Amino acid sequence: MEEYDIKKGYYYSKGDTWVHKEVDGAIRFGISDYAQKKLKSIIYLNLPEVGDSFQQDDSLGEVESKKSLSELICPVSGTVKTIHQEAVDEPGVLNRDPFGEGWILTLNCDCYQEDIKKTDGCSCLL
């Protein structure tokens, strides 16, 4: 049985993504270790523009591997604050380090706690 890295203090969604509130209040977003292992070799990210807004459960982009294309579902409502350019330029970083250098983007979110509470299937490990 394969083991998966699960970080404490992160919220995990049914869409195999995670969010984590940073010290500056921004919400960092990425894919889970399970997702990156399932996708295998990630080759492309299709992401929104800085300033684009999303509602909870909207698709905010796609991640493509050599075998499949998967939607990135946003577990919270918010506005894109930053895109992690290293991940765009070298998507394989999501496979190597999905919680560290493999983060995808950050969001400004005024209703983080409320969205997390009403997200079905989203859980946090403390």
N, C-alpha and C positions, 0 to 999 in steps of 0.2 A: 504494500500500500504506500502510495506516494505521500510525503509530508509537505505541508504548506506553511509558509511563514505568515503569522497573524500578529500584528502589532497591537499592543495595548494602547487605549485612548483614541483609537480610530473607529469610525462608523463604517460598517460594511453593508452594501445594498445587495438586493437580489440581482442587480445587473452586473455583479462582480466588479464593482468599483468601490472606492473608499473616499471618505472626506475626513479631514483633520483640521481643527481650528488652530491657527498659528498664533504666536504671541502678539503679532500686530493686528489680530482680528480677522485677517483674510482666511478664507477656507481653501485649503490645498486639496486638490482632486487628483486621483490616479486610479489605476486598475489594480486588482488584487493579485497576490502571488498565484492563486488558483487560475485566474484569467490568463496571466502571462504564460503559465505552463500549458494551459489548454490551447492557446493560440500558437504556441511554439515560436517560430521565428517572425517577430514583428518587423514589417518593412515600411509601413506608411501610416501617418496620422492625418486625418482630415478634421481640422479644428475650426472653431468660430474665431471671430475677430475680437480684439480687446474692445470692450464697451457693449458687446452684444448681451442681451438679457434673456434669461431662461426661467421658466416655471419648473417647479418640482416635477420630475418624471419626464421632462422633455428630452429629446435626443439633442446632445450638443456637439456631436461629431461621430467619427468612426475610427476604428483601429483595424488595420489590415495586416494579415499575416500571409505567408505563402499559401496557406490552406483555406483561409476564410476571411470574411469581413464582418465585424461586429459593431453594433451601435454603442456609443457611450451615453448612458442615461444619467442625467443629473439628479442626484437624490435630494437636492435642496434648490430653492429658488435663489437667483442671484444674477449679478452682472460680472462678466469676465474682466478681471483686473489685470492679470498677466498670463501670457502663454510661455511655457518653458521651451525656449528656442532650441536648446540642446536636444530635447526629446523629439522635436520636429526634424531637426537636421540628422539625428542618429536615433531612429525609433528603437533600435535594438537595446538601448539603455533601459527600456521598460522590462525587457527580459532579464537583464543583469541586476537591476536594482529598483524594483517597482515602488519601494517606499522611500528611497533616498533620491538619487539622481534621476530616477525614472518618473518623478511626478509630472503631471501633464499641464495643469493650469491652476490658477487661483481665482477665486470668486469673492466679490463683496456680497455679503448676505446679511440683511437686517433681521431675518427671521430664522436663523440657524436652529436654535433650540426648538422652536415650534415645528419646523419642518421635520427635524429628526424624530420628534415625538409622534408625528402623524404618518411617518413613512412605514408602511407595512413591510416587514421583513428586514428592516435596517437594525443592526445591533452594534453595540459598542462593547469592547472588552476593556475593562478598567484595571 
